[in-house]
């Protein structure tokens, strides 16, 4: 049976009025992203310091003029086992899951905590025009997760599903009424179907029955958003070494994934790095169309984070 639970808001409700109309999937992004190439020139438009402790940001979206950012606050790091125990390579650690609401100047407007016990790691998030979708998992692979939907105005969260794997990101396909999750490192895809009331119809299915292996390997997705046409846009990165003990080179990129067959239909590297050396796609992202291209938002760094905004023409 699906369990429902409301999470209490940490800040007064007066702060939650949306300053502009909400929007969700924008199919225009399909064509715009597919016109980006390795030669695309990106122009930085802003670098906005976030004026609060951001911890380890995970997912981001924009509703009206406000940004919503999921983040994990680690209070006790996980410790790796010398050998696997009960199928796990590390302990659970300890922490707190957050969903922040932030204005365009980087000020914290409001926030709620999400999760339960050892499940404190929020992942990538999505917005379907009505609810924000957030997963909160244990901070280790092959573990367990809770999927929430959050009212962005009241910042009240309702539990939708518990699942026996680490789900690190979630999108809502509003065209066929389904949810799609990516696992630790985005190596596995999952799909859950919804009925007319928004209830999960295959909640009792075992992970092995739903699991599909991701055929794309060059980046691990950090955050994904539904962009219409049964597609999601994902951002992520991977680390490479020229030799076993050589320096690490981190490369990030975007991928459009067709949710009908879980295969990438377009992949493009994003050759942008923060002053710290991290790829812009290290953590959360949000992309929206402009008159002649796209505007991309990135928060690559932890703790004292900066919201970087770039634009590029899609030619």
Residue pairs with C-beta under 8 A, 6 or more apart in sequence:
2 159
2 160
2 161
2 199
2 200
2 203
3 159
3 162
4 158
4 159
5 157
5 158
5 159
6 156
6 157
6 158
7 112
7 113
7 114
7 148
7 156
7 157
8 112
9 16
9 110
9 112
9 154
9 155
9 156
10 110
10 111
10 112
10 113
11 109
11 110
11 111
11 155
12 110
13 154
13 155
15 101
15 109
15 110
16 101
16 109
16 110
16 152
16 153
16 154
16 155
17 153
18 63
18 64
18 66
18 152
18 153
19 64
19 65
19 66
20 64
20 65
21 64
22 63
22 64
22 127
22 129
22 130
22 152
23 63
23 129
24 127
24 128
24 129
24 174
24 226
25 128
25 129
25 174
25 225
25 226
25 227
25 228
26 227
26 228
26 288
26 289
27 227
27 228
27 229
28 289
29 227
29 228
29 233
29 287
29 288
29 289
29 294
30 227
30 228
30 229
30 231
30 256
31 314
32 289
32 293
32 294
32 314
33 227
33 233
33 254
33 256
33 266
33 268
33 287
33 294
33 314
34 256
34 266
35 293
35 314
35 315
36 254
36 268
36 294
36 312
36 314
37 268
38 268
38 269
38 271
40 268
40 312
40 313
40 314
41 312
41 313
42 270
42 272
42 296
42 310
42 311
42 312
43 310
43 311
43 312
44 308
44 309
44 310
45 295
45 309
45 310
45 311
46 307
46 308
46 309
47 306
47 307
47 308
47 309
48 104
48 105
48 106
48 306
48 307
48 308
48 309
49 106
49 304
49 305
49 306
49 307
50 102
50 106
50 108
50 299
50 304
50 305
50 306
50 307
51 105
51 106
51 107
51 108
52 100
52 107
52 108
53 303
53 304
54 69
54 71
54 100
54 299
54 302
54 303
54 304
54 305
55 71
55 72
55 73
55 74
55 98
55 302
55 303
56 71
56 72
56 73
56 74
56 283
56 302
56 303
57 69
57 70
57 71
57 283
57 284
57 299
57 302
57 305
58 69
58 70
58 71
58 72
58 121
58 122
58 123
58 124
58 125
58 222
58 223
58 283
58 284
59 69
59 70
59 122
59 123
59 124
59 125
59 126
59 134
59 169
59 223
59 284
60 67
60 68
60 69
60 70
60 125
60 223
60 284
60 285
60 286
60 297
60 299
61 67
61 68
61 125
61 126
61 127
61 132
61 225
61 286
62 68
62 286
62 288
62 297
63 127
63 132
63 152
65 103
65 104
66 101
66 102
66 103
66 104
66 109
67 101
67 102
67 103
67 104
67 286
67 297
67 307
68 99
68 100
68 101
68 102
68 125
68 127
68 132
68 152
69 99
69 100
69 102
69 284
69 299
70 97
70 98
70 99
70 100
70 114
70 122
70 123
70 124
70 125
70 134
70 284
71 97
71 98
71 99
71 100
71 122
72 95
72 96
72 97
72 98
72 120
72 121
72 122
72 139
73 95
73 96
73 97
73 98
73 120
74 93
74 94
74 95
74 139
75 94
75 95
75 96
76 93
76 94
76 95
77 93
78 90
78 91
78 92
78 93
78 139
78 140
79 90
79 91
79 93
80 89
80 90
81 88
81 89
81 90
81 91
87 142
88 140
88 141
88 142
88 143
89 140
89 141
90 140
91 140
92 118
92 138
92 139
92 140
92 143
93 139
93 140
94 118
94 120
95 120
95 121
95 139
96 113
96 115
96 120
97 113
97 114
97 115
97 119
97 120
97 121
97 122
97 136
98 111
98 112
98 113
98 114
98 122
99 111
99 112
99 113
99 114
99 122
99 125
99 132
99 134
99 150
99 155
99 157
100 108
100 110
100 111
101 108
101 109
101 110
101 111
101 152
101 155
102 108
102 109
102 307
103 109
106 307
110 155
111 155
112 150
112 155
112 156
112 157
114 122
114 134
114 136
114 146
114 148
114 157
115 121
115 122
115 136
115 146
116 136
116 146
118 138
118 143
119 136
119 137
119 138
119 143
119 144
119 145
119 146
120 136
120 138
120 139
121 136
121 137
121 138
121 139
121 166
122 134
122 135
122 136
123 134
123 135
123 136
123 137
123 167
123 168
123 169
123 170
123 223
124 135
124 168
124 169
124 170
124 182
124 221
124 222
124 223
124 224
124 225
124 234
124 284
125 132
125 133
125 134
125 169
125 170
125 223
125 284
126 132
126 133
126 170
126 171
126 172
126 224
126 225
126 226
127 133
127 152
127 225
128 172
128 174
128 226
129 174
131 149
131 150
131 151
131 152
131 172
132 149
132 150
132 151
132 152
133 147
133 148
133 149
133 150
133 170
133 171
133 172
133 179
134 147
134 148
134 149
134 150
134 157
134 170
135 145
135 146
135 147
135 148
135 167
135 168
135 169
135 170
135 181
136 145
136 146
136 148
137 143
137 144
137 145
137 146
137 166
137 167
137 168
137 184
138 144
138 145
138 166
140 166
140 184
141 166
141 183
141 184
141 185
142 165
142 166
142 184
143 165
143 166
143 184
144 162
144 163
144 164
144 165
144 166
145 162
145 163
145 165
145 166
145 167
145 181
146 159
146 161
146 162
146 163
147 159
147 160
147 161
147 162
147 163
147 167
147 170
147 179
147 181
148 157
148 158
148 159
148 160
149 157
149 158
149 160
149 198
150 156
150 157
150 158
151 157
160 198
160 200
161 179
161 192
161 200
161 203
163 181
163 190
163 207
164 206
164 207
165 183
165 184
165 188
165 190
165 207
165 211
166 183
166 184
167 181
167 182
167 183
167 190
168 181
168 182
168 183
168 184
168 185
168 186
168 221
168 222
169 181
169 182
169 186
169 221
169 222
169 223
169 224
169 234
170 179
170 180
170 181
170 182
170 224
171 179
171 180
171 224
171 225
171 226
171 232
171 259
172 178
172 179
172 180
172 226
173 179
173 180
173 226
173 230
173 232
173 259
174 226
175 228
175 229
175 230
176 230
177 193
177 194
177 195
178 191
178 192
178 193
178 194
178 259
179 191
179 192
179 194
179 200
180 189
180 190
180 191
180 192
180 232
180 259
181 189
181 190
181 191
181 192
182 188
182 189
182 190
182 214
182 221
182 224
182 234
183 189
183 190
185 220
186 214
186 220
186 221
186 234
186 236
187 213
187 214
187 220
188 211
188 212
188 213
188 214
189 211
189 212
189 213
189 214
189 262
190 207
190 210
190 211
190 212
191 210
191 212
191 259
192 200
192 201
192 202
192 203
192 210
193 200
193 201
193 202
194 200
194 201
195 201
202 210
212 262
214 262
215 262
215 263
215 264
216 255
216 257
216 263
216 264
216 267
218 238
218 251
218 253
218 267
219 236
219 237
219 238
219 251
219 252
219 253
219 255
219 281
220 236
220 237
220 238
221 234
221 235
221 236
221 255
222 234
222 235
222 236
222 237
222 281
222 282
222 283
222 284
222 285
223 234
223 235
223 236
223 283
223 284
223 285
224 232
224 233
224 234
224 235
224 257
225 232
225 233
225 286
225 287
226 232
227 233
227 256
230 258
230 259
230 260
231 256
231 257
231 258
231 259
231 265
232 256
232 257
232 259
233 254
233 255
233 256
233 257
233 287
234 254
234 255
234 256
234 257
235 252
235 253
235 254
235 270
235 281
235 284
235 285
236 252
236 253
236 255
236 281
237 250
237 251
237 252
237 253
237 279
237 281
237 282
238 250
238 251
239 248
239 249
239 250
240 248
240 249
240 250
240 251
241 247
241 248
241 249
242 249
250 277
250 278
250 279
250 282
251 269
251 271
251 279
252 269
252 270
252 272
252 279
252 280
252 281
252 282
253 267
253 268
253 269
253 270
253 281
254 266
254 267
254 268
254 270
254 281
254 287
255 264
255 266
255 267
255 268
256 264
256 265
256 266
256 267
257 263
257 264
257 265
258 264
258 265
270 279
270 280
270 281
270 296
272 279
272 280
272 281
272 298
272 308
272 310
273 279
273 280
273 300
274 280
274 282
274 298
274 300
274 301
274 306
274 308
276 300
276 301
278 300
278 301
279 300
280 296
280 298
280 300
280 308
280 310
281 298
281 300
282 300
282 301
283 298
283 299
283 300
283 301
283 302
284 298
284 299
285 296
285 297
285 298
285 299
286 296
286 297
287 294
287 295
287 296
287 297
288 294
288 295
289 295
290 311
292 313
292 314
293 311
293 312
293 313
293 314
293 315
294 311
294 312
294 314
295 309
295 310
295 311
296 309
296 310
296 311
296 312
297 307
297 308
297 309
298 307
298 308
298 309
298 310
299 305
299 306
299 307
299 308
300 308
